[in-house]
């Protein structure tokens, strides 16, 4: 797809962007690339050096860091939601709402941080809106140190993440609960709790009622509350009919992404129950859906965990296990045959990565549905009625799931509830093909080998000085040298627009600890949000440098590239490397992407 | 999502300003009473776990502001209530006369599926005041009102002394539980591929 650099004009589409010809003189080539990049309508300053990525110490919200215990650093804003409503004066208030003052009015008592004006609150087990400010502040001071425990210890635990609910003993009166960095709540529009990431839902009934009161109060004025900012905390609201979803976070993630996370959380709930629950609420406002969700804690905790490691949660694309083209074709053929026999979708997966998939004619699968489905399957039983919210949120499909080994599984989706034996038969046919062509062992090898690595990028020998393995102090001053890939390339993600797929490089030094990876991940999210900001964008390129990274993003009609470099990386070189990354992805696209998959090709 | 089946009951407390709604709630939940009067602004929310006939359930108590200027939560506030507690002050005829308004307001806003049988409980509070000498609403009168509204259970309480408060809330819980007993049938369909035409157009960037 990429043409030679001598042919195309800079004004044409992104795929005709300059090609890094290895034989060209490096200096002039990179200069031209750079000038072309700069000619591409950069509406932001070409170099942004903001302090916004100070996330290293505090951006961690996940429960795999026991040392950190997920408690937020104290910031004097521990008064909870109501505090946010009453005290946001300096900050952006309620987005898209001119009614930010109304909640303040509601709280206009002697104790502004609390909707509980009675003064009895803060009692153990009875707390409603919020405990008193004094109490929270006192406590927060004793907790700061805990929150600042260094991440090195945390990273050693990264393999130990297990799905399941944490800290069930907490409620909104617990200091530890109030300091968790990222809360998710689901409640009904009558204020009954449905799900809380931390703590016991029933003990949080008062808190849940407070959230409902806030949402309903704004709604009564014919308005909608989307976001409340309170110091470092963002409170993001999402109303989905009778279901209210709320995220309270001080993780510094963008509003758009947090809202997207709530969307996925809602989708996961729909996957398990379908939108028929709406009808239950219509018929009976008292309806309590928690019994229907019994035993699904692991599904939700695993989804929330994936918000901090799985790019699919914000790219809205899926990723494939790298495989030789012929092997993927072979699996695709049998899956298609199976679909022809009345199976709606057939997916061969390895963890969250696709080996191959097929769908019945005209049936298309959304990457978000695939994400929710594989998350559900990997954390629950193997034969279930499920609903794909992006396919049809009203009704069930029946999913047959079979694991061929610890990692690799097939999912067969059908509309026929009685099709179990047929699906089993289909699975046996698929298994026979997999065994015959030895695909499973190739899959295992691919898992072991991992995906693309920045170190393996073939680059122009003339450009490369010395491999980073030589710890020569002089070479440190050279921009071309650094750990990771060539010229300080640390990591990249490439998203193909047409394929709905992405490929990202494996994490390489120096981005080794879980904390560093999460921090980089958050930086990507910000980059993604700013590139897709409807108010400012859409942008084509962005070059951003702060003390942690140099980030480069390039969006064309065909693909999006996100790359992270050493903060000292040379800009011209970084641009050149990005071109080479694109070229490299094109070279191996048959291995890293699923080509011509019918369920996704609209 | 509790794995063990538990029931959560939404209980709304209504009544004129100053009749002692917040005090009743605090006596029940926290076993505390304060002589100081503080108007409730908007609403208060308390929770209490209750054991009833070997079942554990949670009362989510919505204490409302009696003052009219805070009556702004409307439908959303009343939605999905399992029981409504009406409170008046036995020393104030006006607070008793207003019970009709409170009851009707609730039925309009909450629009329960079976308004005739929706569980209300009436509480006449402040029986301790002045040794009962300043009382203006007789027990007989209150009971007659309850009978006319479909035999609403009636309790006379003192939030200050804790008299009858536990009993009243036991009854509230029992009635709320009864009304929540009817199970909703939850039976979603399976997709019919032949008729479903929900496919989206291409390039949807969601």
Interface residues (C-beta under 8 A of the other chain):
Chain A: X106 X107 X108 X109 X110 X115 X116 X117 X118 X119 X120 X121 X123 X125 X126 X127 X128 X129 X165 X188 X189 X190 X191 X192 X193 X194 X195 X200 X201 X202 X203 X205 X206 X207 X208 X209 X210 X212 X213 X215 X216 X217 X219 X220 X273 X274 X276 X277 X280 X283 X284 X285 X286 X287 X288 X290 X291 X292 X293 X294 X295 X296 X297 X300 X316 X344 X360 X362 X363 X364 X366 X368 X385 X387 X390 X391 X392 X394 X395 X396 X397 X398 X415 X416 X417 X497 X532 X602
Chain B: X1 X2 X3 X5 X6 X7 X8 X10 X22 X26 X29 X30 X32 X34 X36 X38 X39 X40 X41 X42 X43 X44 X45 X46 X47 X48 X49 X58 X60 X62 X63 X70 X72 X73 X74 X75 X76 X77 X79 X80 X81 X82 X110 X112 X113 X179 X180 X182 X184 X186 X187 X188 X189 X190 X191 X192 X193 X196 X198 X199 X200 X201 X202 X203 X204 X205 X206
